[in-house]
Amino acid sequence: TSKLLMTMDEELKNHNITTMIMSTNQHAEREPESMLKFARQKVDAIVLITKDITKEHEEVIQSIHIPILVIGQETSLCKCIVYDDYNAGNTIGRYVASNGHREVVYLGVEEEDIAVGIIRKKGVLDGLAAAGVQGTPVYHTTFTFDDAMAKTEKILEK
C-alpha cells in the first residue's frame, strides 16, 4: 500500500495535482466520514484503500458526486482496482509446498475483507492442497504487524 501511494503521489505531482491523505488507521467505520470531509473540501477525486465496502461507504459514494477510485475491494458504484488475490494466494501456496513445507498454518485477516480474508485465503489453501498439503489450520489476525507477531508467537508455542 505504501508503494502504491508513493507511486500515485509522484505521478499526480508530475501533473501538478496535490495529494491529500487522510488515514483512518484500519478503522473502516471512520472512512465514510473522512470521505464526506474530503467532499466538503471540494476535492477533485477520492482514492479509497479499504478492507471493506460497507453500506455506509455505499451511501457516501452515491451521495457525494465526486469521482472515487476504490483500491483492493470491488463495488459496482465506482471504478475499482482489484488485485488477482486468488492467483496470488495460489502461487504462494504452491511455492511454500514446493519448498518441502508440509506442516503449514495460514495466518490471515478476518473474512470481512473479502479480497484478502476470503479470496486470497482460498487461493493459498487451494495451492497448498494442489501440492499435497492438506488440513492447513487457519488463524485470524489484523493487518497490524504487532498483532500478527503476537498470534505467530502463540501458534509457535503449541
N, CA, C and O of each residue as an XYZ file, in Angstrom:
632
protein
N       0.815     -1.197      0.000
C       0.000      0.000      0.000
C       0.858      1.260      0.000
O       0.553      2.211     -0.720
N       1.923      1.284      0.793
C       2.748      2.493      0.824
C       3.417      2.742     -0.522
O       3.515      3.891     -0.953
N       3.882      1.687     -1.195
C       4.490      1.853     -2.512
C       3.456      2.370     -3.512
O       3.754      3.235     -4.336
N       2.261      1.840     -3.433
C       1.179      2.288     -4.304
C       0.901      3.773     -4.081
O       0.783      4.529     -5.045
N       0.795      4.195     -2.827
C       0.536      5.605     -2.524
C       1.670      6.502     -3.001
O       1.427      7.572     -3.559
N       2.902      6.070     -2.782
C       4.046      6.880     -3.223
C       4.062      7.022     -4.736
O       4.341      8.102     -5.256
N       3.765      5.941     -5.444
C       3.745      5.970     -6.907
C       2.633      6.891     -7.412
O       2.848      7.693     -8.321
N       1.458      6.771     -6.822
C       0.342      7.638     -7.223
C       0.673      9.099     -6.948
O       0.442      9.963     -7.794
N       1.217      9.375     -5.762
C       1.562     10.746     -5.395
C       2.568     11.328     -6.386
O       2.423     12.470     -6.822
N       3.573     10.552     -6.737
C       4.610     11.023     -7.667
C       4.011     11.319     -9.039
O       4.323     12.340     -9.651
N       3.154     10.425     -9.518
C       2.535     10.626    -10.830
C       1.612     11.850    -10.823
O       1.590     12.623    -11.780
N       0.865     12.015     -9.758
C      -0.015     13.184     -9.663
C       0.799     14.475     -9.602
O       0.410     15.475    -10.205
N       1.923     14.468     -8.882
C       2.793     15.652     -8.828
C       3.304     16.005    -10.213
O       3.446     17.183    -10.541
N       3.585     14.989    -11.035
C       4.039     15.227    -12.406
C       2.992     15.988    -13.221
O       3.312     16.612    -14.233
N       1.736     15.927    -12.766
C       0.646     16.626    -13.456
C       0.143     17.822    -12.635
O      -0.974     18.302    -12.831
N       0.995     18.291    -11.709
C       0.669     19.451    -10.862
C      -0.622     19.266    -10.069
O      -1.396     20.208     -9.897
N      -0.843     18.061     -9.595
C      -2.005     17.767     -8.769
C      -1.518     17.491     -7.343
O      -0.603     16.696     -7.128
N      -2.140     18.155     -6.390
C      -1.770     17.995     -4.985
C      -2.516     16.810     -4.389
O      -3.713     16.635     -4.617
N      -1.799     16.006     -3.629
C      -2.380     14.849     -2.964
C      -2.625     15.171     -1.494
O      -1.764     15.734     -0.819
N      -3.788     14.813     -1.016
C      -4.110     14.922      0.407
C      -4.417     13.513      0.901
O      -5.184     12.783      0.272
N      -3.822     13.133      2.022
C      -4.042     11.794      2.567
C      -4.673     11.920      3.945
O      -4.223     12.699      4.786
N      -5.724     11.137      4.156
C      -6.366     11.077      5.458
C      -6.356      9.607      5.868
O      -6.954      8.770      5.192
N      -5.692      9.297      6.955
C      -5.605      7.915      7.418
C      -6.650      7.653      8.487
O      -6.852      8.462      9.393
N      -7.306      6.516      8.369
C      -8.240      6.090      9.410
C      -7.649      4.925     10.206
O      -8.323      4.330     11.046
N      -6.383      4.610      9.930
C      -5.642      3.598     10.684
C      -6.389      2.266     10.776
O      -6.534      1.699     11.859
N      -6.855      1.780      9.641
C      -7.546      0.498      9.530
C      -8.892      0.463     10.256
O      -9.390     -0.616     10.578
N      -9.480      1.622     10.515
C     -10.804      1.682     11.136
C     -11.815      2.042     10.048
O     -12.077      3.217      9.791
N     -12.375      1.018      9.418
C     -13.265      1.215      8.274
C     -14.471      2.072      8.631
O     -15.012      2.761      7.766
N     -14.902      2.043      9.888
C     -16.071      2.825     10.266
C     -15.818      4.332     10.196
O     -16.769      5.113     10.159
N     -14.548      4.752     10.175
C     -14.206      6.174     10.060
C     -14.140      6.649      8.605
O     -14.165      7.851      8.338
N     -14.056      5.716      7.682
C     -13.841      6.077      6.281
C     -14.979      6.872      5.654
O     -14.705      7.851      4.959
N     -16.244      6.503      5.862
C     -17.309      7.312      5.250
C     -17.260      8.778      5.694
O     -17.440      9.671      4.866
N     -17.024      9.041      6.966
C     -16.928     10.431      7.440
C     -15.728     11.137      6.803
O     -15.813     12.312      6.446
N     -14.613     10.418      6.661
C     -13.441     11.009      6.012
C     -13.743     11.373      4.560
O     -13.301     12.412      4.072
N     -14.491     10.519      3.877
C     -14.874     10.812      2.503
C     -15.760     12.060      2.450
O     -15.620     12.889      1.551
N     -16.662     12.184      3.409
C     -17.516     13.371      3.467
C     -16.695     14.627      3.740
O     -16.986     15.687      3.187
N     -15.675     14.518      4.586
C     -14.798     15.667      4.855
C     -14.092     16.114      3.578
O     -13.987     17.309      3.299
N     -13.609     15.141      2.807
C     -12.972     15.490      1.535
C     -13.983     16.156      0.598
O     -13.657     17.131     -0.080
N     -15.190     15.637      0.564
C     -16.219     16.219     -0.305
C     -16.502     17.668      0.091
O     -16.662     18.525     -0.778
N     -16.565     17.947      1.384
C     -16.806     19.320      1.850
C     -15.645     20.245      1.463
O     -15.833     21.451      1.305
N     -14.456     19.677      1.315
C     -13.300     20.467      0.903
C     -13.240     20.626     -0.618
O     -12.324     21.252     -1.152
N     -14.215     20.058     -1.295
C     -14.341     20.178     -2.752
C     -13.136     19.612     -3.501
O     -12.626     20.233     -4.434
N     -12.688     18.429     -3.082
C     -11.583     17.775     -3.788
C     -12.070     17.318     -5.160
O     -13.271     17.203     -5.400
N     -11.123     17.063     -6.047
C     -11.474     16.637     -7.399
C     -11.775     15.152     -7.500
O     -12.528     14.725     -8.375
N     -11.187     14.360     -6.602
C     -11.396     12.913     -6.634
C     -10.949     12.325     -5.302
O     -10.221     12.957     -4.537
N     -11.399     11.108     -5.044
C     -11.016     10.382     -3.831
C     -10.511      9.008     -4.227
O     -11.126      8.312     -5.035
N      -9.381      8.628     -3.646
C      -8.863      7.269     -3.786
C      -9.052      6.619     -2.420
O      -8.519      7.096     -1.419
N      -9.804      5.540     -2.385
C     -10.130      4.861     -1.138
C      -9.472      3.490     -1.109
O      -9.774      2.625     -1.931
N      -8.577      3.306     -0.162
C      -7.958      1.998      0.058
C      -8.588      1.448      1.322
O      -8.347      1.967      2.412
N      -9.389      0.406      1.190
C     -10.182     -0.080      2.309
C     -10.196     -1.592      2.371
O      -9.910     -2.271      1.385
N     -10.531     -2.113      3.542
C     -10.627     -3.564      3.694
C     -12.062     -4.045      3.534
O     -12.316     -5.249      3.505
N     -13.009     -3.098      3.429
C     -14.409     -3.484      3.357
C     -15.225     -2.326      2.803
O     -14.998     -1.171      3.162
N     -16.173     -2.637      1.928
C     -17.137     -1.640      1.465
C     -18.439     -1.916      2.207
O     -19.122     -2.905      1.938
N     -18.775     -1.030      3.143
C     -19.979     -1.202      3.947
C     -21.149     -0.451      3.330
O     -20.985      0.285      2.357
N     -22.318     -0.641      3.900
C     -23.500      0.101      3.462
C     -23.246      1.606      3.601
O     -23.680      2.393      2.759
N     -22.541      2.002      4.668
C     -22.228      3.419      4.877
C     -21.310      3.953      3.781
O     -21.493      5.072      3.302
N     -20.323      3.149      3.385
C     -19.456      3.539      2.267
C     -20.306      3.771      1.016
O     -20.173      4.788      0.334
N     -21.180      2.806      0.733
C     -22.002      2.885     -0.477
C     -22.893      4.127     -0.471
O     -23.045      4.792     -1.495
N     -23.478      4.434      0.682
C     -24.332      5.625      0.781
C     -23.537      6.901      0.491
O     -24.020      7.791     -0.209
N     -22.318      6.985      1.032
C     -21.487      8.167      0.794
C     -21.072      8.230     -0.675
O     -21.148      9.291     -1.295
N     -20.641      7.115     -1.227
C     -20.235      7.081     -2.643
C     -21.357      7.606     -3.530
O     -21.109      8.364     -4.468
N     -22.587      7.204     -3.233
C     -23.730      7.625     -4.049
C     -24.126      9.079     -3.802
O     -24.734      9.708     -4.668
N     -23.791      9.614     -2.643
C     -24.283     10.946     -2.295
C     -23.336     12.095     -2.636
O     -23.798     13.228     -2.777
N     -22.036     11.854     -2.775
C     -21.116     12.991     -2.866
C     -20.805     13.462     -4.291
O     -20.292     14.568     -4.462
N     -21.091     12.681     -5.286
C     -20.918     13.097     -6.684
C     -19.490     13.563     -6.992
O     -19.282     14.558     -7.687
N     -18.530     12.833     -6.467
C     -17.106     13.066     -6.740
C     -16.562     11.745     -7.270
O     -16.911     10.689     -6.744
N     -15.712     11.775     -8.302
C     -15.122     10.518     -8.768
C     -14.354      9.829     -7.638
O     -13.570     10.453     -6.923
N     -14.604      8.526     -7.501
C     -13.956      7.735     -6.455
C     -13.325      6.514     -7.106
O     -13.925      5.862     -7.960
N     -12.107      6.224     -6.685
C     -11.406      5.020     -7.103
C     -11.184      4.183     -5.849
O     -10.528      4.630     -4.908
N     -11.723      2.981     -5.835
C     -11.541      2.063     -4.711
C     -10.435      1.087     -5.070
O     -10.435      0.494     -6.149
N      -9.502      0.931     -4.159
C      -8.388      0.012     -4.388
C      -8.476     -1.148     -3.402
O      -8.566     -0.946     -2.191
N      -8.448     -2.355     -3.936
C      -8.390     -3.551     -3.102
C      -9.717     -4.231     -2.845
O      -9.737     -5.371     -2.379
N     -10.821     -3.571     -3.132
C     -12.151     -4.168     -2.978
C     -12.965     -3.841     -4.221
O     -12.558     -3.032     -5.054
N     -14.114     -4.481     -4.330
C     -14.915     -4.300     -5.529
C     -16.308     -3.781     -5.179
O     -16.936     -4.248     -4.228
N     -16.777     -2.819     -5.953
C     -18.142     -2.308     -5.855
C     -18.570     -1.863     -7.245
O     -17.745     -1.446     -8.059
N     -19.849     -1.955     -7.503
C     -20.363     -1.524     -8.810
C     -20.623     -0.021     -8.844
O     -21.008      0.511     -9.885
N     -20.421      0.668     -7.731
C     -20.771      2.089     -7.630
C     -19.705      3.043     -8.155
O     -19.985      4.221     -8.376
N     -18.483      2.546     -8.356
C     -17.413      3.415     -8.839
C     -16.310      2.548     -9.455
O     -16.389      1.320     -9.460
N     -15.299      3.213     -9.963
C     -14.156      2.493    -10.529
C     -13.370      1.809     -9.412
O     -13.269      2.330     -8.302
N     -12.822      0.647     -9.715
C     -12.079     -0.123     -8.725
C     -10.823     -0.716     -9.358
O     -10.800     -1.059    -10.541
N      -9.799     -0.824     -8.550
C      -8.621     -1.601     -8.926
C      -8.560     -2.756     -7.937
O      -8.394     -2.559     -6.733
N      -8.696     -3.947     -8.464
C      -8.631     -5.123     -7.594
C      -7.444     -5.981     -8.008
O      -7.074     -6.047     -9.180
N      -6.880     -6.614     -7.040
C      -5.739     -7.482     -7.275
C      -6.250     -8.879     -7.602
O      -7.381     -9.230     -7.265
N      -5.424     -9.657     -8.250
C      -5.765    -11.043     -8.534
C      -5.430    -11.863     -7.286
O      -4.472    -12.636     -7.270
N      -6.237    -11.676     -6.251
C      -5.940    -12.272     -4.957
C      -5.934    -13.795     -4.981
O      -5.102    -14.421     -4.324
N      -6.854    -14.396     -5.732
C      -6.883    -15.861     -5.762
C      -5.580    -16.421     -6.319
O      -4.955    -17.277     -5.693
N      -5.170    -15.947     -7.482
C      -3.959    -16.488     -8.098
C      -2.695    -16.109     -7.326
O      -1.733    -16.877     -7.301
N      -2.688    -14.937     -6.701
C      -1.547    -14.576     -5.855
C      -1.441    -15.564     -4.698
O      -0.359    -16.063     -4.390
N      -2.577    -15.839     -4.063
C      -2.590    -16.802     -2.962
C      -2.223    -18.198     -3.417
O      -1.458    -18.895     -2.750
N      -2.767    -18.611     -4.555
C      -2.474    -19.940     -5.082
C      -0.981    -20.097     -5.375
O      -0.390    -21.137     -5.086
N      -0.391    -19.074     -5.942
C       1.042    -19.099     -6.243
C       1.867    -19.257     -4.978
O       2.804    -20.054     -4.948
N       1.531    -18.507     -3.928
C       2.314    -18.605     -2.691
C       2.085    -19.963     -2.025
O       3.018    -20.534     -1.460
N       0.864    -20.484     -2.082
C       0.596    -21.808     -1.518
C       1.426    -22.882     -2.200
O       2.024    -23.726     -1.533
N       1.463    -22.852     -3.517
C       2.262    -23.831     -4.267
C       3.756    -23.645     -3.994
O       4.504    -24.618     -3.898
N       4.184    -22.382     -3.870
C       5.596    -22.093     -3.603
C       6.021    -22.653     -2.247
O       7.072    -23.283     -2.128
N       5.202    -22.420     -1.237
C       5.516    -22.928      0.105
C       5.638    -24.451      0.067
O       6.590    -25.015      0.607
N       4.678    -25.108     -0.566
C       4.701    -26.572     -0.642
C       5.877    -27.077     -1.478
O       6.470    -28.106     -1.155
N       6.215    -26.358     -2.549
C       7.315    -26.810     -3.416
C       8.668    -26.726     -2.711
O       9.642    -27.335     -3.153
N       8.722    -25.978     -1.628
C       9.948    -25.886     -0.846
C       9.989    -26.915      0.283
O      10.805    -26.813      1.199
N       9.109    -27.896      0.208
C       9.143    -29.014      1.138
C       8.387    -28.816      2.437
O       8.430    -29.691      3.302
N       7.708    -27.715      2.601
C       6.967    -27.477      3.843
C       5.670    -28.282      3.832
O       4.887    -28.187      2.887
N       5.443    -29.069      4.872
C       4.253    -29.917      4.956
C       3.380    -29.580      6.163
O       2.180    -29.854      6.149
N       3.959    -28.997      7.193
C       3.188    -28.575      8.362
C       3.077    -27.051      8.293
O       3.935    -26.319      8.786
N       2.008    -26.612      7.675
C       1.823    -25.200      7.370
C       0.580    -24.696      8.097
O      -0.421    -25.408      8.181
N       0.638    -23.477      8.621
C      -0.550    -22.807      9.133
C      -0.780    -21.561      8.290
O       0.156    -20.971      7.750
N      -2.037    -21.179      8.190
C      -2.389    -19.967      7.458
C      -2.776    -18.904      8.474
O      -3.655    -19.129      9.306
N      -2.133    -17.761      8.411
C      -2.417    -16.629      9.275
C      -2.886    -15.488      8.390
O      -2.106    -14.943      7.608
N      -4.158    -15.123      8.509
C      -4.703    -14.085      7.644
C      -5.767    -13.273      8.341
O      -6.095    -13.522      9.502
N      -6.304    -12.303      7.630
C      -7.298    -11.401      8.207
C      -8.685    -12.045      8.188
O      -8.922    -13.036      7.499
N      -9.584    -11.457      8.959
C     -10.965    -11.941      9.043
C     -11.655    -11.852      7.684
O     -11.207    -11.133      6.791
N     -12.747    -12.589      7.544
C     -13.447    -12.674      6.267
C     -14.267    -11.436      5.924
O     -14.865    -11.393      4.849
N     -14.318    -10.430      6.792
C     -14.983     -9.181      6.413
C     -14.243     -8.518      5.259
O     -14.838     -7.770      4.482
N     -12.947     -8.791      5.145
C     -12.164     -8.338      3.993
C     -12.296     -9.423      2.937
O     -11.593    -10.433      2.983
N     -13.191     -9.213      1.994
C     -13.495    -10.245      1.001
C     -12.263    -10.606      0.174
O     -11.987    -11.784     -0.049
N     -11.529     -9.600     -0.276
C     -10.383     -9.845     -1.162
C      -9.312    -10.687     -0.489
O      -8.855    -11.677     -1.061
N      -8.910    -10.313      0.707
C      -7.814    -10.994      1.385
C      -8.323    -12.097      2.307
O      -7.762    -13.193      2.342
N      -9.392    -11.802      3.057
C      -9.892    -12.742      4.050
C     -10.614    -13.946      3.472
O     -10.726    -14.979      4.132
N     -11.100    -13.823      2.252
C     -11.801    -14.953      1.620
C     -11.069    -15.406      0.356
O     -10.629    -16.553      0.271
N     -10.937    -14.509     -0.625
C     -10.439    -14.915     -1.945
C      -8.965    -15.312     -1.893
O      -8.601    -16.375     -2.394
N      -8.106    -14.474     -1.294
C      -6.684    -14.812     -1.237
C      -6.454    -16.057     -0.375
O      -5.649    -16.922     -0.719
N      -7.171    -16.134      0.750
C      -7.041    -17.318      1.617
C      -7.399    -18.584      0.841
O      -6.688    -19.585      0.929
N      -8.492    -18.548      0.084
C      -8.881    -19.721     -0.714
C      -7.777    -20.088     -1.694
O      -7.481    -21.268     -1.883
N      -7.167    -19.087     -2.317
C      -6.068    -19.354     -3.242
C      -4.902    -20.035     -2.554
O      -4.354    -21.004     -3.080
N      -4.513    -19.541     -1.382
C      -3.400    -20.150     -0.643
C      -3.731    -21.584     -0.291
O      -2.934    -22.486     -0.544
N      -4.909    -21.805      0.295
C      -5.281    -23.160      0.721
C      -5.408    -24.106     -0.473
O      -5.009    -25.267     -0.387
N      -5.962    -23.618     -1.584
C      -6.052    -24.450     -2.795
C      -4.665    -24.765     -3.351
O      -4.409    -25.888     -3.786
N      -3.774    -23.777     -3.336
C      -2.408    -24.008     -3.813
C      -1.678    -25.024     -2.959
O      -0.984    -25.894     -3.487
N      -1.822    -24.928     -1.659
C      -1.216    -25.909     -0.752
C      -1.796    -27.294     -1.014
O      -1.055    -28.270     -1.134
N      -3.123    -27.379     -1.101
C      -3.785    -28.669     -1.319
C      -3.374    -29.295     -2.647
O      -3.144    -30.502     -2.722
N      -3.281    -28.472     -3.697
C      -2.887    -28.985     -5.015
C      -1.484    -29.568     -4.987
O      -1.149    -30.443     -5.785
N      -0.669    -29.076     -4.065
C       0.711    -29.562     -3.948
C       0.847    -30.609     -2.841
O       1.957    -30.979     -2.460
N      -0.294    -31.082     -2.331
C      -0.261    -32.185     -1.377
C      -0.282    -31.818      0.097
O      -0.154    -32.701      0.945
N      -0.440    -30.548      0.428
C      -0.512    -30.139      1.832
C      -1.993    -30.012      2.201
O      -2.691    -29.132      1.697
N      -2.461    -30.890      3.075
C      -3.874    -30.943      3.444
C      -4.078    -30.500      4.890
O      -3.145    -30.527      5.693
N      -5.298    -30.093      5.214
C      -5.666    -29.801      6.589
C      -4.942    -28.622      7.208
O      -4.619    -28.649      8.396
N      -4.687    -27.607      6.436
C      -3.962    -26.436      6.938
C      -4.827    -25.677      7.948
O      -5.916    -25.219      7.603
N      -4.353    -25.538      9.195
C      -5.107    -24.749     10.175
C      -5.117    -23.268      9.784
O      -4.135    -22.750      9.252
N      -6.236    -22.598     10.055
C      -6.392    -21.185      9.716
C      -6.538    -20.379     11.005
O      -7.362    -20.704     11.860
N      -5.737    -19.331     11.136
C      -5.801    -18.404     12.262
C      -6.039    -17.006     11.718
O      -5.601    -16.666     10.619
N      -6.743    -16.200     12.508
C      -7.045    -14.834     12.072
C      -6.280    -13.807     12.876
O      -6.027    -13.973     14.069
N      -5.918    -12.736     12.182
C      -5.214    -11.622     12.777
C      -5.729    -10.342     12.133
O      -6.677    -10.374     11.349
N      -5.113     -9.236     12.460
C      -5.456     -7.969     11.811
C      -4.350     -7.629     10.822
O      -3.437     -8.425     10.602
N      -4.438     -6.458     10.236
C      -3.402     -6.016      9.305
C      -2.183     -5.445     10.031
O      -1.223     -5.029      9.382
N      -2.206     -5.418     11.358
C      -1.084     -4.819     12.075
C       0.024     -5.830     12.316
O      -0.235     -7.000     12.599
N       1.243     -5.370     12.201
C       2.410     -6.219     12.399
C       2.450     -6.783     13.819
O       2.740     -7.963     14.013
N       2.160     -5.938     14.812
C       2.223     -6.382     16.205
C       1.234     -7.505     16.494
O       1.567     -8.467     17.186
N       0.021     -7.382     15.964
C      -0.975     -8.434     16.173
C      -0.544     -9.736     15.497
O      -0.665    -10.816     16.076
N      -0.047     -9.624     14.282
C       0.413    -10.819     13.567
C       1.561    -11.497     14.310
O       1.613    -12.724     14.391
N       2.479    -10.699     14.850
C       3.604    -11.270     15.609
C       3.114    -11.960     16.878
O       3.581    -13.049     17.209
N       2.186    -11.343     17.586
C       1.651    -11.941     18.808
C       0.951    -13.270     18.507
O       1.133    -14.250     19.229
N       0.147    -13.296     17.433
C      -0.526    -14.540     17.044
C       0.482    -15.604     16.642
O       0.329    -16.774     16.991
N       1.512    -15.200     15.911
C       2.543    -16.143     15.482
C       3.241    -16.763     16.684
O       3.481    -17.970     16.716
N       3.565    -15.941     17.666
C       4.227    -16.453     18.869
C       3.344    -17.477     19.581
O       3.837    -18.509     20.035
N       2.055    -17.201     19.680
C       1.113    -18.155     20.320
C       1.045    -19.465     19.540
O       1.027    -20.548     20.124
N       1.007    -19.352     18.216
C       0.930    -20.558     17.380
C       2.196    -21.397     17.566
O       2.120    -22.620     17.685
N       3.350    -20.744     17.590
C       4.628    -21.471     17.722
C       4.799    -22.114     19.090
O       5.553    -23.077     19.234
N       4.099    -21.584     20.108
C       4.172    -22.178     21.438
C       3.469    -23.519     21.490
O       3.782    -24.337     22.355
N       2.546    -23.767     20.610
C       1.752    -25.014     20.617
C       2.575    -26.213     20.235
O       2.058    -27.329     20.194
